[in-house]
Amino acid sequence: MRSSTPVFTTPASSERELSCDCYTSKEGEEQLKHKLASTVGSNTLTFIKYKEEFKRQMNFTGMIYSDFPTLASTLPYFHISDEYRIFSPEGLHLIVCVHGLDGNSADLRLIKTYLELGLPGANLEFLMSERNQQGDTFSDFETMTDKLVGEILYHVEACGLNPTKISFIGHSLGNIIIRSAITRPQMKHLLPKLHTFLSLSGPHLGTLYNNSGLVNMGMWFMQKWKKSGSLLQLALRDTSDVRQSFLYRLSQRSNLHHFRNVLLCGSSQDRYVPLHSARIELCKAAVKDTSSQGAAYREMVHNIVYPIINKPEVTFVRYDVHHSLPNTANSLIGRAAHIAVLDSELFIEKFLVVTGLKYFR
């Protein structure tokens, strides 16, 4: 039997207390806004309003850092003294950092700094690769791979290290050297220890389908001037048959699936390394290309990505990074975004503290 008693009653002698659901639409909106503003603050409410408006205008379906309820690290910097790192129950974590074209061992210093700050108490050992510094990065990838493999093995042996985890962080073409290094037989005994691969603007698929004619012309000129083997290999022009090129053959023996975490960072603002190459994904131009080059490109994507997604225990994340850059010549040609992943403290701290650090635990 349905009761005739009203669902909501307001005693005449008491103060008016109604649920927000009982207000008229106009009164309810005003009361709800007032209640939210008094609870979270008017500034926070305004921020949320404009953030959602921004997402709507950009048709953005992803998440930005303020959407995360918790951070990857909640410990304050310097929470644990460095002298206690050696007692970490998780053992030694060796992190190898490899710079890009015409770079040096200090290029990834901010990444190193914020990893140490964000993971207090973790026993981290960094190898900032220096065997391929400066002009050496214009040589071919086979030569640079030999140097990196030798450097890693020497460092482990000379320092008497027995790491339980080994992670790699690369910038630009340094990522290609890393991928090539872990395919070498000398590194086979270290494969079970591979933990995280963080790629920052890495040209994993070369520089094909780059829509910046200015950069393409500059790369061509640089390759001719420096007689660079690496730039020729990145353009997949080191052989007449694209399927015999260095990058294609490297994709056939890809070992990225041995990592527990594979993180790929790219930026559409970066004109040096195409976004699809940095994120190892197809692009419209490659899909429409009916030539042997287009077919080979699609095969490269499959060769690298399929073994990763075929292992459910591997975490595979692609990031599309947008930087707040000034209107300068470097921004115009895409160089500013390419190096922002190295020298932007805002990006590095936000990326690591919000999401990146958890992959290095």
NUMARGU-388650 format. One line per 3 residues: number of its first residue (from 1); their letters; for each residue z, y, x of C-alpha. Coordinates in steps of 0.25 Angstrom, whole numbers, plus 2048, in hexadecimal, padded with zeros to 3 digits. Layout:
// NUMARGU-388650
NUM = A = Z:Y:X | ...
END
This chain:
// NUMARGU-388650
1 = MRS = 800:800:800 | 7FC:80E:805 | 808:817:806
4 = STP = 807:825:800 | 810:82B:80B | 809:836:813
7 = VFT = 806:832:821 | 80B:83F:827 | 817:846:821
10 = TPA = 81D:853:825 | 82B:855:820 | 82D:863:81B
13 = SSE = 83A:865:822 | 835:861:830 | 82B:867:83A
16 = REL = 81D:864:838 | 81A:858:841 | 80C:853:840
19 = SCD = 804:84A:849 | 7F7:850:84F | 7EF:847:847
22 = CYT = 7F4:84E:83A | 7F0:85C:83D | 7E3:862:837
25 = SKE = 7D8:861:841 | 7D9:870:845 | 7E8:870:846
28 = GEE = 7E8:863:84D | 7DF:867:858 | 7E7:874:85B
31 = QLK = 7F4:86C:85B | 7EE:861:863 | 7E9:86B:86E
34 = HKL = 7F6:872:86E | 7FE:865:870 | 7F4:860:87B
37 = AST = 7F5:86E:882 | 804:86E:882 | 804:85F:887
40 = VGS = 7FA:85F:892 | 7F8:86E:894 | 7ED:877:890
43 = NTL = 7E6:877:89D | 7E5:868:89D | 7E0:868:88F
46 = TFI = 7D5:872:893 | 7D2:86A:89F | 7D0:85E:897
49 = KYK = 7C7:865:88D | 7BE:86B:897 | 7BD:85D:89E
52 = EEF = 7B9:856:892 | 7AF:861:88F | 7A9:860:89D
55 = KRQ = 7A8:851:89B | 7A0:853:88E | 797:85D:894
58 = MNF = 794:854:8A0 | 793:848:898 | 79C:842:8A2
61 = TGM = 7A2:834:89E | 7AA:831:8AB | 7B8:835:8AF
64 = IYS = 7BC:841:8B7 | 7C9:841:8C0 | 7D2:847:8B5
67 = DFP = 7CF:83C:8AB | 7D6:832:8B4 | 7E5:831:8AF
70 = TLA = 7EA:82C:8BC | 7E5:82F:8CB | 7E1:824:8D5
73 = STL = 7ED:828:8DD | 7FA:82F:8D7 | 802:82F:8E4
76 = PYF = 804:83D:8EB | 7FD:83F:8F8 | 806:83C:904
79 = HIS = 80F:833:8FB | 811:828:905 | 811:82B:914
82 = DEY = 806:826:91D | 80F:81E:925 | 811:814:91A
85 = RIF = 803:811:918 | 803:805:921 | 80D:7FE:918
88 = SPE = 803:7FF:90C | 804:7F1:905 | 7F5:7F2:902
91 = GLH = 7F2:7F1:911 | 7E8:7F9:919 | 7DC:800:912
94 = LIV = 7D1:803:91C | 7C8:80F:917 | 7BB:811:91E
97 = CVH = 7B4:81F:91C | 7A6:821:91F | 79F:82E:920
100 = GLD = 791:832:91C | 784:838:922 | 787:841:92E
103 = GNS = 796:840:92B | 7A3:83C:933 | 7B0:835:932
106 = ADL = 7B7:841:92C | 7AE:842:920 | 7B7:839:917
109 = RLI = 7C4:83F:91C | 7C8:845:90E | 7C6:837:908
112 = KTY = 7CF:831:912 | 7D9:83C:910 | 7DA:83A:901
115 = LEL = 7DB:82B:902 | 7E7:82C:90B | 7ED:837:902
118 = GLP = 7EA:830:8F5 | 7EF:822:8FA | 7FC:824:901
121 = GAN = 802:818:906 | 7F5:810:907 | 7F2:80B:915
124 = LEF = 7E4:811:917 | 7DC:810:924 | 7D0:819:925
127 = LMS = 7C4:817:92E | 7BC:824:92E | 7AE:81F:933
130 = ERN = 7A9:827:93F | 79F:81E:945 | 793:824:93E
133 = QQG = 797:832:93F | 78D:83E:93F | 77F:83B:943
136 = DTF = 781:82C:943 | 780:82B:934 | 771:82E:935
139 = SDF = 76F:821:93C | 76B:814:933 | 776:80D:92A
142 = ETM = 776:801:933 | 77A:808:93F | 785:810:937
145 = TDK = 78A:803:931 | 78C:7FC:93E | 794:808:943
148 = LVG = 79D:808:936 | 79F:7F9:937 | 7A3:7FA:945
151 = EIL = 7AC:805:942 | 7B4:7FE:937 | 7B6:7F1:93F
154 = YHV = 7BA:7F9:94B | 7C4:801:943 | 7CA:7F5:93C
157 = EAC = 7CB:7ED:949 | 7D0:7F8:952 | 7DB:7FD:948
160 = GLN = 7DF:7EF:945 | 7DD:7F1:936 | 7DE:7E6:92C
163 = PTK = 7DA:7EE:91F | 7DC:7E7:911 | 7D2:7F1:90B
166 = ISF = 7C6:7F8:911 | 7C0:804:909 | 7B4:80C:90D
169 = IGH = 7B1:81B:909 | 7A3:820:90D | 79C:82D:90B
172 = SLG = 78D:82E:90A | 785:825:913 | 792:820:918
175 = NII = 793:817:90C | 786:810:910 | 78C:80D:91E
178 = IRS = 798:807:917 | 790:7FE:90E | 788:7FA:919
181 = AIT = 794:7F7:922 | 79B:7EE:918 | 78E:7E5:918
184 = RPQ = 790:7E2:927 | 795:7D4:92B | 79F:7DA:934
187 = MKH = 7A6:7E0:927 | 7A6:7D3:91F | 7B5:7D0:922
190 = LLP = 7B9:7DE:91C | 7B1:7DC:90F | 7BD:7D6:908
193 = KLH = 7C6:7E2:90B | 7BC:7ED:905 | 7C3:7F5:8FB
196 = TFL = 7BC:802:8F7 | 7AF:809:8FA | 7AE:818:8F7
199 = SLS = 7A0:81D:8F8 | 79F:82C:8F8 | 790:831:8F6
202 = GPH = 78B:824:8FC | 77B:823:8FC | 77C:814:8F9
205 = LGT = 76E:813:8F3 | 768:81D:8FD | 763:82B:8F9
208 = LYN = 758:826:8F0 | 755:82E:8E3 | 75D:83A:8E8
211 = NSG = 758:846:8DF | 75B:850:8EA | 74E:853:8F1
214 = LVN = 755:85D:8FA | 75E:852:8FF | 753:848:900
217 = MGM = 74B:851:909 | 758:854:912 | 75B:845:913
220 = WFM = 74C:843:917 | 74D:84E:922 | 75A:849:927
223 = QKW = 755:83B:928 | 749:83F:930 | 751:849:939
226 = KKS = 75C:840:93C | 754:833:93C | 75F:82E:933
229 = GSL = 75E:81F:930 | 769:820:925 | 762:82B:91D
232 = LQL = 755:823:91E | 75D:817:919 | 764:81F:90E
235 = ALR = 756:823:909 | 752:814:909 | 746:817:912
238 = DTS = 74B:80F:91E | 741:804:91A | 734:804:913
241 = DVR = 739:7FA:909 | 745:800:901 | 74B:7F2:900
244 = QSF = 74C:7F0:90F | 753:7FE:910 | 761:7FE:916
247 = LYR = 768:803:908 | 761:7F8:900 | 765:7ED:90A
250 = LSQ = 773:7F3:90A | 774:7F2:8FB | 770:7E3:8FB
253 = RSN = 77C:7E0:904 | 786:7EA:8FD | 794:7E6:8FF
256 = LHH = 79B:7F1:8F6 | 79F:7E6:8ED | 7AA:7E2:8F7
259 = FRN = 7B1:7EF:8F4 | 7BC:7EF:8E9 | 7B8:7FD:8E6
262 = VLL = 7AB:804:8E7 | 7AB:813:8E4 | 79E:81B:8E5
265 = CGS = 79E:82A:8E4 | 792:833:8E2 | 78E:840:8DD
268 = SQD = 782:846:8D6 | 784:853:8DD | 782:84B:8EA
271 = RYV = 773:84D:8EE | 774:845:8FB | 778:838:8F5
274 = PLH = 772:835:8E7 | 77D:832:8DD | 777:824:8D9
277 = SAR = 777:820:8E8 | 785:824:8EA | 789:81D:8DD
280 = IEL = 780:811:8DF | 779:812:8D2 | 76B:813:8CC
283 = CKA = 765:821:8C9 | 759:824:8C0 | 74F:826:8CB
286 = AVK = 752:818:8D0 | 751:812:8C2 | 744:818:8C0
289 = DTS = 73E:815:8CE | 735:809:8CC | 732:809:8DB
292 = SQG = 738:7FF:8E5 | 741:80A:8EA | 747:80B:8DB
295 = AAY = 748:7FC:8DA | 74F:7FB:8E8 | 759:806:8E4
298 = REM = 75D:7FF:8D7 | 75F:7F2:8DF | 768:7F9:8E9
301 = VHN = 771:7FE:8DE | 772:7F0:8D8 | 774:7EA:8E6
304 = IVY = 780:7F3:8E8 | 786:7F4:8DB | 785:7E6:8D5
307 = PII = 78E:7DF:8DE | 799:7EA:8DC | 798:7E9:8CD
310 = NKP = 797:7DA:8CD | 7A5:7DA:8D3 | 7AF:7DE:8C8
313 = EVT = 7BA:7E0:8D2 | 7B3:7EB:8D9 | 7B5:7F9:8D4
316 = FVR = 7A8:801:8D4 | 7A9:810:8D1 | 79E:81B:8D1
319 = YDV = 7A2:829:8D2 | 799:835:8CF | 7A0:841:8D6
322 = HHS = 79E:850:8D2 | 7A3:85B:8DB | 7A5:869:8D9
325 = LPN = 79C:86F:8E3 | 799:87E:8E6 | 78A:882:8E5
328 = TAN = 786:881:8F3 | 77A:87B:8FB | 782:86F:8FE
331 = SLI = 784:86D:8EF | 776:86F:8EC | 771:865:8F6
334 = GRA = 77C:85B:8F2 | 783:85B:8FF | 790:861:8FA
337 = AHI = 792:855:8F0 | 78F:84B:8FB | 79A:850:904
340 = AVL = 7A4:854:8F9 | 7A9:846:8F8 | 7AD:848:907
343 = DSE = 7B3:856:907 | 7B7:859:8F9 | 7C6:857:8F8
346 = LFI = 7C6:859:8E9 | 7BC:84E:8E7 | 7C3:844:8F1
349 = EKF = 7D1:846:8EC | 7CD:846:8DD | 7C4:839:8DF
352 = LVV = 7CF:832:8E7 | 7DB:836:8E0 | 7D5:834:8D2
355 = TGL = 7CD:827:8D4 | 7CA:823:8E3 | 7D7:820:8E9
358 = KYF = 7DA:813:8E0 | 7CE:80D:8E6 | 7D4:80E:8F4
361 = R = 7E1:807:8F0
END
